[in-house]
Amino acid sequence: MDALQNILTHAHSGLRYLILILLIVSIYTSLTKKGNDSFSASDLKTYMFTMIFTHVQFLIGMALFFITGRYKISGEVMKDSIARFYAVEHTAMMILAVILITIGYSKSKKADTVAGKHKSIALFYSIALVIILAAIPWPFRGLGASWF
């Protein structure tokens, strides 16, 4: 079990950088596209891969959450700021971010105009990016995490 947990932890930690890059590229693309003919297959793929990788990251995170079993929500966990961060804050914020990315992608696909498609991505992915940046246990926050 420790080997699997180690692999998942490193995958979860490393994949965050790919997701951050994809989110930044998606947001940049959605903000710089103008006009009714500027929604390409490449744009759709970028937005879709951002959503897919975010979902994969979420699944890895949920697997870690249940495999480790360290962070069962209890009075003891709530008293420990690091355990509370992982059990409640990190988990809740990441779930919200995944939901926002999924909604943004879905609204983008259903939008009638090209501008509406890009606007949905820009809005929902940007909010999700801010939430993700706040929820990542960066090493300088003293939460026991490393850069990778």
N, C-alpha and C positions, 0 to 999 in steps of 0.2 A: 504493500500500500504506500509506503514511503517513496518508492521510485515513481509511481504514478503521480503522487502528489507533487513531487519535485518537478517532473516533466510539465504538469499542468500549471504549476506556479510560474515556471520560466516562460512557458508559452503565453500565459495571461499577462505577464509583465512585459514581454517583448512585443506582443501584438498591439499593446496600447499605442506604441509609436507609429505603427502603420495606420491605425485608426485615426490618430491625431492628424497625420499627413493627409489621409483621404478626406477627412472633414474639412481641413483647410483648403484643399484643392477644390472640393465640392462647393464650398462657400464662395471662394474666389471666382470660380466659374460662373456660379449663379448670379453674382453681383456684377460681373463684367459683360455678360451677354445682353445684347440689346436687339430689338426688332423682332418681327414675327417669323423670320426664317432662321433664327439662330439657336434652335434646339436640335442638336445633332444626336446621332446614335452614340457618339462618344460621350456626350453629356449624360445621356441616360445610363450608360454603362458605369460612368464614374459615380453617379448618384446611387445606382443599384449596388455596386461593389462596396460602397461605403456602408450601406445598410446591411448587406450580407456579412461583412467582416465584423460589424458591430454586434450582430446577432450571434456570430460564432464566439466572439469575446464574452458575451453575456452567458452563453452556454458553458463555456469553460469556467467562468466565475461561479456560476451556480453549482457546477460539479465540485469545485474547490470548497464552496460553502458547505456542502453536504458531506463531502469526504472528510474534511478536517474535523467537523463536529465541535470545534472549539467555541463557536460563537452562537450557542443557543441563547435566545433572548431570555434573560432572567435578571433578577435583582443584582446578582453579582456582576454580570456583564455590564449592566447599566451604570454601575459604580466605577468601573474601569474605563477610562476615556479611550484607550486604544482598542479594547475589545468592543466597546460601544460603536466606535467609528466603523469597524469592519462589519459588525453584526447588523447595525441599523443604518448609519449615515451613508457609508459607501454603497451598501446594497440598495437602499431606497433611491439614492440619487442616480445610480447607474440604471436601475429599472426605469426611472422617469426619463432619462436620456435616451434609452433604447425606444421607449414608447414615442417620444417626440420625433426621433429619426424615422421611425416607421410611419407615423402620421404624415410627416413632411413628404416622404417619398410617395405615399399613397395619394395625398392631395395633389402632388405634382403630376402624377399620372392622370388624374381626373380633371385637371384644370383645362379650361377651354382655350386659353391663350398661351402663347409662348412666355409672355411676361409673367403670367400667373404661375406657370410651371416653375420658373426660376425663382419667383418670389416665395413660393412655398418652401423650396429647398433652402433659400437664404435665411428665412425666418426660423424655421424649425431646427435646421442643422446648427445655426448660430447659437440658439438657446441651448441646445444639447451640448455643444462644444463648451460653453461656459460652465454648465453643470458638471461635465466630465472633468474639466480642469480643476474644479473645486473638489471633486470626489476622489481624484487620484491620490494615493498615499505617497506623495513626493518625499524623497529622503530628508529634505530640509524641514519637514513638518514633525519629525520625531515620532513617527508611527511604526517604526521598525521595518520599513521597506527600503529597498535599494533602487538604483537607477535601472537595473535590469534583473 
